Amino acid sequence: MSHAIHKPIGPGGWLGILGGGQLGRMTALAAARLGIRCHVFTPEREGPAEQVCARATIAPYQDLVALDRFAQSVDALTFEFENVPAASLAALEHNRPGGRVLPLRPGPRALEIAQDRVREKTFFGELGIPTAPWHPIDGPIALQAALLAVGGPAILKTNRLGYDGKGQVRLKPGDDATAAWNALGGVPAVLEGMVPFTAEVSVIIARGVDGATACFEPTENVHRNGILHTSTVPARLTPAQIEQAKAIALTAARALDLVGLLAVELFVAPDGALLANEMAPRPHNSGHWTMDACHADQFEQLVRAVCGLPLGDPGRFRPMRMTNLIGVDAETWPAILARPGARLHLYGKADCRPGRKMGHVNDPFDPAGDAR
């Protein structure tokens, strides 16, 4: 499909954001720098995004009346949370009064594929982008057969709604398939073979209404307990691997006819090959380093793209390491503020729970002395 041409949304315009978490918060702050006001739609009262947005609608995503009022108040729509129900998206997408079409970017197709792991893996395969071996799972019998086919350690993931290590069970041949299926809640899933890898990396690309693209440098990621711990640039990749990672992101973004941001997570195999893990058509945790190391960060690029503005310069001007502040990590904020060069970003969450992302800190560093 091709996107209808709309008048660019500049200072004084309204951008609607579906989802009220920290990604919406940082998007709204970036929009404010450009003079664009944000209206957030979220079921969560006093969440991170609501605190900094000019307007907020607090209602369930299934409230079609509230969604309609929300849509009438903005000039374009984007989201920071891709698991918005399909029926809600359909309600937002229909023509507005007077025949006005409300731009919904990056668009329903990108959402529908990213929401569904089977569709996502199939999408990568259709584009010739390699992945780890995987099998769709609809019950214990299919799981037992898939475990035999994989022949080694594997990870069972819910087909929808899993994130930050949630909705996952690690398995090996001989494990009880029925118990694993029940532990995951008896919902549709995928089984992925656990491939050996030397590093985890990700790459984020912005694509505008006119098809113009701007790709950030790939970042090297370290996870703890299934949650991203650090993202570091420069990543330890060869020039050829950097170009391959960018090419994968570009291929996927074009195939989705995406307007906005696309993040693609990749494994680096021992032979140097890059394998796609998953993708997200929104700002990504592994792109937070861009806030203090790039001429235009990922949140500004999202605002520029969905508002029909020229994309910014994604170039990096210094090395950077982002560290997530998980749970009580955020209580170290006084020490972080005292650290030379550190840039602290807290999300305004009142409830500090184990495993919850409370903020992040960006630290410049010297790659020559890096002990990764």
Secondary structure, DSSP 8 states (H G I E B T S, - for coil): ----------TT-EEEEE--SHHHHHHHHHHHHTT-EEEEEESSTT-TTGGG-SEEEE--TT-HHHHHHHHHT-SEEEES-S---HHHHHHHHS--GGG----BSS-HHHHHHHT-HHHHHHHHHHTT--B--EEEESSHHHHHHHHHHH-S-EEEEESSS--TT-SEEEE-TTS-HHHHHHHTTS--EEEEE----SEEEEEEEEE-TTS-EEE---EEEEEETTEEEEEEES-S--HHHHHHHHHHHHHHHHHHT--EEEEEEEEE-TTS-EEEEEEESS--GGGGGGGGTBSS-HHHHHHHHHTT-------B-S-EEEEEEEGGGGGGHHHHHTSTT-EEEE---S---TT-EEEEEEE---GGG---
